[in-house]
Amino acid sequence: MTAAARVSVKPSRPGYGRGRPSPRGASKLTSAKQAGLPAAAAWVAASLLAVLVSAAVLATGGRGEALLRGVQAAAKSDLATLGFRANVIHLQGASQMAQKEVLAAAALKPGVPILDVDLAALRERVERVGWVAHARVIRLLPDTLVIAVVQRPLMAVWQHGGRTAVVADNGALAPDVDPARFSALPLIVGAGANVAAAPVLALVAARPRLLQRVTALVRVDDRRWDLRLKDGGVVLLPPGDEATALKRLDALDQAAKILDLGLARIDLRDPEMVVVRPRAAAAPALAGGGV
């Protein structure tokens, strides 16, 4: 989703009646347009006119406020007919499939007057897309809006309900991503795993001996984790304070290489002891975490 994309929007240009009323002073902009002045010159003229009217408003104690609003509306309308409309939306940081999601969130009407676009509100709408970490919106006169998005890092492959998807670090599904291409990402399984995995994944990633043995992290009852090991064993973590439980596992592994013993189960749920179960054998209790 890092490829830049360009989306051209071809709006239908509404007609404007010749006899529509316009506030005093707006006719100067219209006259400039009819006289064939460049759009930039017309824009300067409109800006100067707005400044003069603003001064009149201040000088008259606000009695010209209605005049100012009328001039500003007429200026924007005339500038729109000169081509100051959002005809081109340039997307950066989104793949072709992801463009649809960004454009839907942007909710821009084709051909909207470009000066009417609230850039801050547009940015906020785009950042509500789950996989977008940050967005920037730039207005390039006369007719272009640039939306640059930064995606969240991809975190894991998530399996749940017969479906497999790649998720970002906040649990949002990443668009236009084939999970088969991301086999190097950790596998998380179960309801709620996508939004709860980030902290425990960081804890596992900080332990190379454990990381190289884990094949999947399974969310149990949306409250705790099982670590499924490549040798068929499982590490049962408590519902909360996984960091302390994994420190106890570290101590056992340093003392007795417990991860190399091929145990069927290493149960870390009880804070007072670690319970291990050899394959096809009874489960001895290790008081205080000792061996």
Secondary structure in CASP SS format (residue, H / E / C, confidence):
PFRMAT SS
TARGET T0000
AUTHOR 0000-0000-0000
METHOD secondary structure of the structure
MODEL  1
M C 1.00
T C 1.00
A C 1.00
A C 1.00
A E 1.00
R E 1.00
V E 1.00
S E 1.00
V C 1.00
K C 1.00
P C 1.00
S C 1.00
R C 1.00
P C 1.00
G C 1.00
Y C 1.00
G C 1.00
R C 1.00
G C 1.00
R C 1.00
P C 1.00
S C 1.00
P C 1.00
R C 1.00
G C 1.00
A H 1.00
S H 1.00
K H 1.00
L H 1.00
T H 1.00
S H 1.00
A H 1.00
K H 1.00
Q H 1.00
A C 1.00
G C 1.00
L C 1.00
P C 1.00
A H 1.00
A H 1.00
A H 1.00
A H 1.00
W H 1.00
V H 1.00
A H 1.00
A H 1.00
S H 1.00
L H 1.00
L H 1.00
A H 1.00
V H 1.00
L H 1.00
V H 1.00
S H 1.00
A H 1.00
A H 1.00
V H 1.00
L H 1.00
A H 1.00
T C 1.00
G C 1.00
G C 1.00
R C 1.00
G C 1.00
E H 1.00
A H 1.00
L H 1.00
L H 1.00
R H 1.00
G H 1.00
V H 1.00
Q H 1.00
A H 1.00
A H 1.00
A H 1.00
K H 1.00
S H 1.00
D H 1.00
L H 1.00
A H 1.00
T H 1.00
L C 1.00
G C 1.00
F C 1.00
R E 1.00
A C 1.00
N C 1.00
V E 1.00
I E 1.00
H E 1.00
L E 1.00
Q E 1.00
G C 1.00
A C 1.00
S C 1.00
Q H 1.00
M H 1.00
A H 1.00
Q H 1.00
K H 1.00
E H 1.00
V H 1.00
L H 1.00
A H 1.00
A H 1.00
A H 1.00
A C 1.00
L C 1.00
K C 1.00
P C 1.00
G C 1.00
V C 1.00
P E 1.00
I H 1.00
L H 1.00
D H 1.00
V C 1.00
D C 1.00
L H 1.00
A H 1.00
A H 1.00
L H 1.00
R H 1.00
E H 1.00
R H 1.00
V H 1.00
E H 1.00
R C 1.00
V C 1.00
G C 1.00
W C 1.00
V E 1.00
A E 1.00
H E 1.00
A E 1.00
R E 1.00
V E 1.00
I E 1.00
R E 1.00
L E 1.00
L C 1.00
P C 1.00
D C 1.00
T E 1.00
L E 1.00
V E 1.00
I E 1.00
A E 1.00
V E 1.00
V E 1.00
Q E 1.00
R C 1.00
P C 1.00
L E 1.00
M E 1.00
A E 1.00
V E 1.00
W E 1.00
Q E 1.00
H E 1.00
G C 1.00
G C 1.00
R E 1.00
T E 1.00
A E 1.00
V E 1.00
V E 1.00
A E 1.00
D C 1.00
N C 1.00
G C 1.00
A C 1.00
L E 1.00
A C 1.00
P C 1.00
D C 1.00
V C 1.00
D C 1.00
P H 1.00
A H 1.00
R H 1.00
F H 1.00
S C 1.00
A C 1.00
L C 1.00
P C 1.00
L E 1.00
I E 1.00
V E 1.00
G C 1.00
A C 1.00
G C 1.00
A H 1.00
N H 1.00
V H 1.00
A H 1.00
A H 1.00
A H 1.00
P H 1.00
V H 1.00
L H 1.00
A H 1.00
L H 1.00
V H 1.00
A H 1.00
A C 1.00
R C 1.00
P H 1.00
R H 1.00
L H 1.00
L H 1.00
Q C 1.00
R C 1.00
V E 1.00
T E 1.00
A E 1.00
L E 1.00
V E 1.00
R E 1.00
V E 1.00
D C 1.00
D C 1.00
R C 1.00
R E 1.00
W E 1.00
D E 1.00
L E 1.00
R E 1.00
L E 1.00
K C 1.00
D C 1.00
G C 1.00
G C 1.00
V E 1.00
V E 1.00
L E 1.00
L C 1.00
P C 1.00
P C 1.00
G C 1.00
D C 1.00
E H 1.00
A H 1.00
T H 1.00
A H 1.00
L H 1.00
K H 1.00
R H 1.00
L H 1.00
D H 1.00
A H 1.00
L H 1.00
D H 1.00
Q H 1.00
A H 1.00
A H 1.00
K C 1.00
I H 1.00
L H 1.00
D H 1.00
L C 1.00
G C 1.00
L C 1.00
A C 1.00
R E 1.00
I E 1.00
D E 1.00
L C 1.00
R C 1.00
D C 1.00
P C 1.00
E C 1.00
M E 1.00
V E 1.00
V E 1.00
V E 1.00
R E 1.00
P C 1.00
R C 1.00
A C 1.00
A C 1.00
A C 1.00
A C 1.00
P C 1.00
A E 1.00
L E 1.00
A E 1.00
G C 1.00
G C 1.00
G C 1.00
V C 1.00
END
